[in-house]
Amino acid sequence: MLVRQIDTTVRLSALTKIDAIDFADYAKKGATYWSPPYLAVTDDSIASAHAAGLLVLPWTVNLEPDMRRMIAAGADGLITDTPDALLALIDRHP
């Protein structure tokens, strides 16, 4: 939140370890994104984050089956160490 005191245009992400968070509170504090570990993500948590106005960017999604699950669940993007695998998946299934 200190970054916001310096520059109000910087997009903030709520990086969390668990999915039991108050999405509305993070949005109210100025977060644009919710970035949880992908193992904590469910369809319901994505829906709740979206309802609060947050985009969802789970981390660190490196395996294709997990990428597929996050995409199917409605994640807005993925944080990955294997962007080539994600791009290949997207190219095969536009």
Backbone as JSON Lines, residues from 0, in Angstrom:
{"i":0,"aa":"M","n":[0.81,-1.18,0.0],"ca":[0.0,0.0,0.0],"c":[0.87,1.26,0.0]}
{"i":1,"aa":"L","n":[2.1,1.12,0.43],"ca":[2.99,2.29,0.43],"c":[3.28,2.77,-0.99]}
{"i":2,"aa":"V","n":[3.29,1.86,-1.93],"ca":[3.53,2.22,-3.32],"c":[2.46,3.21,-3.79]}
{"i":3,"aa":"R","n":[1.23,3.0,-3.35],"ca":[0.13,3.88,-3.74],"c":[0.35,5.32,-3.26]}
{"i":4,"aa":"Q","n":[1.09,5.5,-2.19],"ca":[1.37,6.84,-1.69],"c":[2.34,7.57,-2.63]}
{"i":5,"aa":"I","n":[3.11,6.81,-3.37],"ca":[4.09,7.39,-4.3],"c":[3.5,7.52,-5.7]}
{"i":6,"aa":"D","n":[2.77,6.48,-6.14],"ca":[2.24,6.47,-7.51],"c":[0.89,5.77,-7.51]}
{"i":7,"aa":"T","n":[-0.15,6.52,-7.76],"ca":[-1.5,5.95,-7.73],"c":[-1.84,5.17,-8.99]}
{"i":8,"aa":"T","n":[-0.97,5.21,-10.0],"ca":[-1.27,4.5,-11.25],"c":[-0.73,3.07,-11.26]}
{"i":9,"aa":"V","n":[0.1,2.71,-10.3],"ca":[0.67,1.36,-10.25],"c":[-0.43,0.37,-9.9]}
{"i":10,"aa":"R","n":[-0.53,-0.7,-10.67],"ca":[-1.5,-1.75,-10.38],"c":[-0.96,-2.64,-9.27]}
{"i":11,"aa":"L","n":[-1.81,-2.91,-8.3],"ca":[-1.42,-3.72,-7.15],"c":[-2.02,-5.11,-7.25]}
{"i":12,"aa":"S","n":[-1.26,-6.08,-6.75],"ca":[-1.73,-7.45,-6.69],"c":[-1.72,-7.91,-5.25]}
{"i":13,"aa":"A","n":[-2.8,-8.57,-4.84],"ca":[-2.86,-9.16,-3.51],"c":[-2.3,-10.57,-3.62]}
{"i":14,"aa":"L","n":[-1.02,-10.73,-3.3],"ca":[-0.39,-12.05,-3.31],"c":[-0.73,-12.73,-2.0]}
{"i":15,"aa":"T","n":[-1.39,-13.86,-2.09],"ca":[-1.8,-14.55,-0.87],"c":[-1.31,-15.99,-0.88]}
{"i":16,"aa":"K","n":[-1.32,-16.59,0.3],"ca":[-0.95,-17.99,0.43],"c":[-2.17,-18.89,0.49]}
{"i":17,"aa":"I","n":[-3.31,-18.33,0.85],"ca":[-4.52,-19.13,0.98],"c":[-5.66,-18.44,0.25]}
{"i":18,"aa":"D","n":[-6.76,-19.18,0.04],"ca":[-7.87,-18.59,-0.69],"c":[-8.91,-17.95,0.21]}
{"i":19,"aa":"A","n":[-8.8,-18.1,1.52],"ca":[-9.78,-17.53,2.45],"c":[-9.42,-16.08,2.76]}
{"i":20,"aa":"I","n":[-9.68,-15.22,1.8],"ca":[-9.37,-13.81,2.01],"c":[-10.62,-12.98,1.75]}
{"i":21,"aa":"D","n":[-10.57,-11.75,2.18],"ca":[-11.68,-10.82,1.97],"c":[-11.41,-10.07,0.67]}
{"i":22,"aa":"F","n":[-11.95,-10.6,-0.43],"ca":[-11.69,-10.03,-1.75],"c":[-12.13,-8.57,-1.82]}
{"i":23,"aa":"A","n":[-13.27,-8.26,-1.24],"ca":[-13.78,-6.89,-1.28],"c":[-12.83,-5.94,-0.56]}
{"i":24,"aa":"D","n":[-12.21,-6.4,0.52],"ca":[-11.27,-5.55,1.25],"c":[-10.03,-5.26,0.42]}
{"i":25,"aa":"Y","n":[-9.51,-6.28,-0.26],"ca":[-8.35,-6.04,-1.13],"c":[-8.7,-5.09,-2.26]}
{"i":26,"aa":"A","n":[-9.87,-5.25,-2.84],"ca":[-10.29,-4.34,-3.91],"c":[-10.46,-2.93,-3.38]}
{"i":27,"aa":"K","n":[-11.04,-2.82,-2.21],"ca":[-11.24,-1.51,-1.59],"c":[-9.9,-0.81,-1.32]}
{"i":28,"aa":"K","n":[-8.89,-1.6,-0.99],"ca":[-7.57,-1.03,-0.71],"c":[-6.78,-0.73,-1.99]}
{"i":29,"aa":"G","n":[-7.38,-1.04,-3.14],"ca":[-6.76,-0.66,-4.4],"c":[-6.13,-1.77,-5.21]}
{"i":30,"aa":"A","n":[-6.3,-3.02,-4.78],"ca":[-5.73,-4.12,-5.57],"c":[-6.49,-4.26,-6.87]}
{"i":31,"aa":"T","n":[-5.76,-4.57,-7.93],"ca":[-6.34,-4.87,-9.23],"c":[-6.42,-6.38,-9.43]}
{"i":32,"aa":"Y","n":[-5.45,-7.09,-8.85],"ca":[-5.31,-8.53,-9.06],"c":[-5.33,-9.28,-7.74]}
{"i":33,"aa":"W","n":[-5.79,-10.51,-7.8],"ca":[-5.59,-11.49,-6.72],"c":[-4.66,-12.54,-7.29]}
{"i":34,"aa":"S","n":[-3.53,-12.78,-6.62],"ca":[-2.53,-13.75,-7.08],"c":[-2.3,-14.78,-5.98]}
{"i":35,"aa":"P","n":[-3.06,-15.87,-6.02],"ca":[-2.9,-16.96,-5.05],"c":[-2.03,-18.07,-5.63]}
{"i":36,"aa":"P","n":[-1.54,-18.97,-4.78],"ca":[-0.92,-20.18,-5.33],"c":[-2.01,-20.97,-6.06]}
{"i":37,"aa":"Y","n":[-1.69,-21.52,-7.2],"ca":[-2.72,-22.16,-8.02],"c":[-3.42,-23.3,-7.31]}
{"i":38,"aa":"L","n":[-2.74,-23.96,-6.39],"ca":[-3.36,-25.08,-5.67],"c":[-4.51,-24.62,-4.78]}
{"i":39,"aa":"A","n":[-4.54,-23.34,-4.44],"ca":[-5.6,-22.8,-3.58],"c":[-6.8,-22.31,-4.37]}
{"i":40,"aa":"V","n":[-6.69,-22.3,-5.69],"ca":[-7.73,-21.72,-6.53],"c":[-8.86,-22.72,-6.8]}
{"i":41,"aa":"T","n":[-10.08,-22.21,-6.67],"ca":[-11.26,-22.99,-7.03],"c":[-12.12,-22.14,-7.96]}
{"i":42,"aa":"D","n":[-13.07,-22.77,-8.6],"ca":[-14.01,-22.01,-9.43],"c":[-14.72,-20.96,-8.59]}
{"i":43,"aa":"D","n":[-15.11,-21.34,-7.37],"ca":[-15.81,-20.41,-6.48],"c":[-14.94,-19.23,-6.05]}
{"i":44,"aa":"S","n":[-13.65,-19.5,-5.77],"ca":[-12.79,-18.39,-5.34],"c":[-12.56,-17.43,-6.49]}
{"i":45,"aa":"I","n":[-12.44,-17.94,-7.71],"ca":[-12.31,-17.05,-8.87],"c":[-13.57,-16.23,-9.05]}
{"i":46,"aa":"A","n":[-14.72,-16.86,-8.92],"ca":[-15.99,-16.13,-9.04],"c":[-16.11,-15.04,-7.98]}
{"i":47,"aa":"S","n":[-15.69,-15.35,-6.76],"ca":[-15.75,-14.37,-5.67],"c":[-14.79,-13.2,-5.91]}
{"i":48,"aa":"A","n":[-13.6,-13.51,-6.39],"ca":[-12.64,-12.45,-6.7],"c":[-13.18,-11.57,-7.82]}
{"i":49,"aa":"H","n":[-13.71,-12.18,-8.86],"ca":[-14.29,-11.42,-9.97],"c":[-15.45,-10.55,-9.5]}
{"i":50,"aa":"A","n":[-16.29,-11.1,-8.62],"ca":[-17.43,-10.33,-8.1],"c":[-16.97,-9.1,-7.33]}
{"i":51,"aa":"A","n":[-15.79,-9.18,-6.73],"ca":[-15.23,-8.04,-5.99],"c":[-14.48,-7.09,-6.92]}
{"i":52,"aa":"G","n":[-14.38,-7.45,-8.2],"ca":[-13.7,-6.58,-9.17],"c":[-12.23,-6.87,-9.35]}
{"i":53,"aa":"L","n":[-11.78,-8.02,-8.85],"ca":[-10.36,-8.38,-8.98],"c":[-10.15,-9.32,-10.16]}
{"i":54,"aa":"L","n":[-9.06,-9.13,-10.86],"ca":[-8.6,-10.09,-11.86],"c":[-7.8,-11.16,-11.13]}
{"i":55,"aa":"V","n":[-7.77,-12.37,-11.64],"ca":[-7.11,-13.49,-10.96],"c":[-5.91,-13.96,-11.77]}
{"i":56,"aa":"L","n":[-4.73,-13.93,-11.12],"ca":[-3.47,-14.37,-11.73],"c":[-2.78,-15.36,-10.78]}
{"i":57,"aa":"P","n":[-3.13,-16.65,-10.86],"ca":[-2.53,-17.62,-9.96],"c":[-1.05,-17.87,-10.27]}
{"i":58,"aa":"W","n":[-0.31,-18.24,-9.24],"ca":[1.11,-18.57,-9.38],"c":[1.36,-19.95,-8.82]}
{"i":59,"aa":"T","n":[2.37,-20.57,-9.06],"ca":[3.23,-20.7,-10.21],"c":[2.75,-21.93,-10.97]}
{"i":60,"aa":"V","n":[2.07,-21.69,-12.07],"ca":[1.39,-22.74,-12.83],"c":[2.33,-23.2,-13.95]}
{"i":61,"aa":"N","n":[2.98,-24.35,-13.74],"ca":[4.02,-24.79,-14.67],"c":[3.65,-26.0,-15.52]}
{"i":62,"aa":"L","n":[2.68,-26.78,-15.09],"ca":[2.34,-28.0,-15.82],"c":[1.06,-27.8,-16.62]}
{"i":63,"aa":"E","n":[1.02,-28.39,-17.82],"ca":[-0.11,-28.2,-18.72],"c":[-1.46,-28.57,-18.09]}
{"i":64,"aa":"P","n":[-1.58,-29.69,-17.36],"ca":[-2.89,-29.99,-16.77],"c":[-3.35,-28.89,-15.8]}
{"i":65,"aa":"D","n":[-2.41,-28.33,-15.06],"ca":[-2.75,-27.25,-14.12],"c":[-3.12,-25.98,-14.88]}
{"i":66,"aa":"M","n":[-2.42,-25.72,-15.97],"ca":[-2.75,-24.57,-16.81],"c":[-4.16,-24.7,-17.35]}
{"i":67,"aa":"R","n":[-4.49,-25.9,-17.83],"ca":[-5.82,-26.15,-18.37],"c":[-6.89,-25.92,-17.29]}
{"i":68,"aa":"R","n":[-6.62,-26.4,-16.09],"ca":[-7.58,-26.24,-14.99],"c":[-7.79,-24.77,-14.64]}
{"i":69,"aa":"M","n":[-6.71,-24.0,-14.59],"ca":[-6.82,-22.58,-14.27],"c":[-7.58,-21.82,-15.36]}
{"i":70,"aa":"I","n":[-7.31,-22.16,-16.61],"ca":[-8.01,-21.52,-17.72],"c":[-9.49,-21.87,-17.66]}
{"i":71,"aa":"A","n":[-9.8,-23.14,-17.44],"ca":[-11.2,-23.58,-17.37],"c":[-11.93,-22.94,-16.19]}
{"i":72,"aa":"A","n":[-11.2,-22.69,-15.11],"ca":[-11.81,-22.09,-13.92],"c":[-12.07,-20.6,-14.09]}
{"i":73,"aa":"G","n":[-11.46,-19.99,-15.12],"ca":[-11.71,-18.58,-15.38],"c":[-10.61,-17.63,-14.97]}
{"i":74,"aa":"A","n":[-9.4,-18.17,-14.72],"ca":[-8.29,-17.27,-14.38],"c":[-8.06,-16.29,-15.52]}
{"i":75,"aa":"D","n":[-7.69,-15.09,-15.18],"ca":[-7.48,-14.04,-16.18],"c":[-6.09,-14.08,-16.78]}
{"i":76,"aa":"G","n":[-5.2,-14.8,-16.18],"ca":[-3.84,-14.97,-16.65],"c":[-3.15,-15.96,-15.73]}
{"i":77,"aa":"L","n":[-1.93,-16.3,-16.04],"ca":[-1.17,-17.25,-15.22],"c":[0.24,-16.73,-15.0]}
{"i":78,"aa":"I","n":[0.75,-16.94,-13.81],"ca":[2.16,-16.7,-13.54],"c":[2.84,-18.05,-13.64]}
{"i":79,"aa":"T","n":[3.86,-18.15,-14.5],"ca":[4.48,-19.44,-14.78],"c":[5.98,-19.29,-15.0]}
{"i":80,"aa":"D","n":[6.7,-20.36,-14.71],"ca":[8.12,-20.44,-15.05],"c":[8.31,-21.04,-16.44]}
{"i":81,"aa":"T","n":[7.2,-21.48,-17.06],"ca":[7.27,-22.15,-18.35],"c":[6.33,-21.47,-19.36]}
{"i":82,"aa":"P","n":[6.62,-20.22,-19.7],"ca":[5.74,-19.51,-20.63],"c":[5.67,-20.19,-22.0]}
{"i":83,"aa":"D","n":[6.73,-20.88,-22.39],"ca":[6.7,-21.59,-23.67],"c":[5.63,-22.67,-23.67]}
{"i":84,"aa":"A","n":[5.46,-23.38,-22.56],"ca":[4.43,-24.41,-22.46],"c":[3.04,-23.78,-22.52]}
{"i":85,"aa":"L","n":[2.86,-22.65,-21.86],"ca":[1.57,-21.96,-21.9],"c":[1.26,-21.47,-23.3]}
{"i":86,"aa":"L","n":[2.24,-20.88,-23.97],"ca":[2.02,-20.42,-25.33],"c":[1.7,-21.57,-26.28]}
{"i":87,"aa":"A","n":[2.38,-22.69,-26.1],"ca":[2.09,-23.86,-26.94],"c":[0.66,-24.36,-26.69]}
{"i":88,"aa":"L","n":[0.24,-24.34,-25.45],"ca":[-1.13,-24.75,-25.12],"c":[-2.14,-23.81,-25.77]}
{"i":89,"aa":"I","n":[-1.89,-22.53,-25.69],"ca":[-2.8,-21.55,-26.28],"c":[-2.82,-21.68,-27.79]}
{"i":90,"aa":"D","n":[-1.66,-21.92,-28.4],"ca":[-1.6,-22.09,-29.85],"c":[-2.39,-23.3,-30.33]}
{"i":91,"aa":"R","n":[-2.38,-24.37,-29.52],"ca":[-3.11,-25.59,-29.89],"c":[-4.61,-25.46,-29.68]}
{"i":92,"aa":"H","n":[-5.01,-24.59,-28.73],"ca":[-6.43,-24.44,-28.36],"c":[-6.78,-22.96,-28.24]}
{"i":93,"aa":"P","n":[-6.88,-22.26,-29.37],"ca":[-7.16,-20.82,-29.29],"c":[-8.51,-20.49,-28.71]}
